[in-house]
Amino acid sequence: MLISNFRFRMIHLLMIGILAVESIFNVKCPITWLEYKLMITAIYINFMTPM
């Protein structure tokens, strides 16, 4: 059974710990950061194109 696997539990606990530390230090997720940058770029391009 996967859930009772000790290795799986330790990896899961480690990942939760990493996310908690990132949250404490206000580290942004790379995917969220990329999404923000792409959205800003799209808004800028749409603003600069003539109608």
Backbone as numpy.savetxt, mean C-alpha at the origin, in Angstrom:
# Nx Ny Nz CAx CAy CAz Cx Cy Cz
-3.54 -29.13 7.36 -4.38 -27.94 7.36 -3.50 -26.69 7.36
-3.83 -25.74 6.53 -3.00 -24.55 6.37 -3.04 -23.65 7.60
-4.20 -23.47 8.21 -4.33 -22.55 9.34 -3.54 -23.03 10.56
-3.46 -24.31 10.75 -2.73 -24.82 11.91 -1.23 -24.91 11.66
-0.79 -24.53 10.46 0.61 -24.57 10.12 1.36 -23.47 10.87
2.36 -23.85 11.66 3.10 -22.90 12.49 3.83 -21.87 11.62
4.43 -22.32 10.52 5.15 -21.42 9.63 4.22 -20.35 9.07
3.04 -20.75 8.62 2.06 -19.81 8.10 1.68 -18.78 9.16
1.46 -19.23 10.38 1.09 -18.30 11.46 2.19 -17.29 11.74
3.44 -17.73 11.74 4.55 -16.81 12.02 4.73 -15.79 10.89
4.60 -16.23 9.65 4.70 -15.30 8.52 3.56 -14.28 8.58
2.36 -14.74 8.91 1.21 -13.85 9.02 1.41 -12.84 10.13
1.92 -13.28 11.28 2.19 -12.39 12.40 3.26 -11.37 12.03
4.29 -11.80 11.32 5.34 -10.90 10.88 4.78 -9.82 9.95
3.93 -10.21 9.01 3.35 -9.24 8.08 2.47 -8.22 8.81
1.71 -8.68 9.79 0.89 -7.76 10.58 1.79 -6.79 11.34
2.90 -7.28 11.86 3.84 -6.43 12.58 4.45 -5.37 11.67
4.80 -5.77 10.46 5.37 -4.81 9.49 4.36 -3.71 9.19
3.11 -4.08 8.97 2.08 -3.08 8.70 1.86 -2.15 9.89
1.94 -2.71 11.10 1.76 -1.88 12.30 2.90 -0.87 12.43
4.13 -1.29 12.18 5.27 -0.38 12.26 5.17 0.69 11.18
4.78 0.32 9.97 4.60 1.31 8.91 3.53 2.33 9.29
2.48 1.86 9.93 1.41 2.76 10.36 1.90 3.72 11.44
2.69 3.23 12.37 3.21 4.09 13.44 4.09 5.19 12.88
4.94 4.86 11.89 5.84 5.84 11.30 5.25 6.56 10.10
3.96 6.37 9.87 3.22 7.06 8.80 3.84 6.81 7.42
4.24 5.56 7.17 4.78 5.18 5.87 3.62 4.86 4.95
3.65 5.45 3.78 2.56 5.21 2.84 2.83 3.93 2.05
1.78 3.23 1.75 1.86 2.02 0.93 2.31 2.43 -0.47
3.26 1.71 -1.07 3.72 2.07 -2.42 2.61 2.09 -3.46
1.65 1.21 -3.34 0.55 1.18 -4.31 -0.33 2.42 -4.14
-0.60 2.82 -2.91 -1.39 4.02 -2.65 -0.66 5.26 -3.17
0.65 5.31 -2.95 1.46 6.43 -3.42 1.42 6.51 -4.94
1.57 5.37 -5.61 1.53 5.34 -7.07 0.16 5.78 -7.59
-0.90 5.31 -6.95 -2.25 5.70 -7.35 -2.42 7.21 -7.24
-1.93 7.80 -6.16 -2.03 9.25 -5.96 -1.28 10.00 -7.06
-0.06 9.56 -7.35 0.74 10.23 -8.38 0.08 10.13 -9.75
-0.47 8.97 -10.09 -1.16 8.81 -11.37 -2.41 9.67 -11.44
-3.12 9.79 -10.33 -4.33 10.61 -10.31 -3.98 12.09 -10.51
-2.94 12.55 -9.84 -2.52 13.94 -9.99 -2.08 14.21 -11.43
-1.35 13.27 -12.03 -0.91 13.41 -13.41 -2.11 13.47 -14.36
-3.09 12.61 -14.14 -4.28 12.60 -15.00 -5.05 13.90 -14.88
-5.17 14.43 -13.68 -5.87 15.71 -13.48 -5.12 16.82 -14.20
-3.79 16.82 -14.10 -2.98 17.85 -14.76 -3.12 17.77 -16.28
-3.06 16.56 -16.81 -3.19 16.39 -18.27 -4.57 16.84 -18.74
-5.61 16.47 -18.02 -6.96 16.87 -18.40 -7.14 18.38 -18.30
-6.49 18.99 -17.34 -6.60 20.44 -17.17 -5.88 21.18 -18.29
-4.77 20.63 -18.77 -3.95 21.30 -19.76 -4.45 21.10 -21.20
-5.29 20.11 -21.45 -5.76 19.88 -22.81 -6.88 20.87 -23.14
-6.82 21.45 -24.32 -7.88 22.41 -24.69 -9.19 21.67 -25.02
-10.27 22.37 -24.79 -11.58 21.77 -25.06 -12.06 22.10 -26.43
